[in-house]
Amino acid sequence: NSREAGSIVGGLFLKNFVEKAKWAHIDLAGPAINPKEWEWMPKGGTGFGVRLLVNYLENISES
């Protein structure tokens, strides 16, 4: 299966390009697309993780 350990591989790849800056790899690819329509969510892009990132950035900008 080509998806095994995908997020850790992605994080390790990005680590090669970051030297001394603090960084984090947040894997949002899995829930990013909803393949079929549900009563509570339409088919397509979900926006998963956007609120998380906005709240985080707001919190660190206030400190």
N, C-alpha and C positions, 0 to 999 in steps of 0.2 A: 504494500500500500504506500503510495507516494506521499500521503498526508501525515504519516507517523512522525511525531516530534517536530512538526512544521514550525511551531512557534519558537521553540528553543533554537532551531537552526536559523530562523530569521533573526532572532536576537543576537546570536553569535556572529552572524554575518555583519550586522550593523556595528557590533563592537569593534570590528576591524577599522572602522572609519571615525571612531570617537576616541580622542586621546584623553584629555584630562577633565572634560566637562561631565557633569552629572547627567545621566540620561536613563531612560526606561523604555523598554519595548513592550507595548500593549497590543496584543494580538486581537484584533476585532474582525478578522476576515470571516470566521465561521458563522456568526449570527448577522453579518452585514446584509445578506440578501435572504428574503423570505421566498422560497420557491413556489408556494401556493397560498391562495387566499384563505384566511381564517376569519371567524366572526369578529375577532378583536384586532386583527392586523391584515392590511391589504397585501397582495403579492407585490414583491419588488424590494427596493432598498428600505432598510429598517431604521437607519440612523442610530443603530446601537452604539453606545459609547460616547455619543456627542455630548449628552448632558454630563456624563462623568468628567470628560475633559474640560468642559466649560466651567463646571464647579471647581475643579482642581485649580485651573488657571486663575479663577477669581480669588480663591483662597490664598494662593501663594502671592498674588499681587497685593493683597491687603496686609501681608506680614512683612 
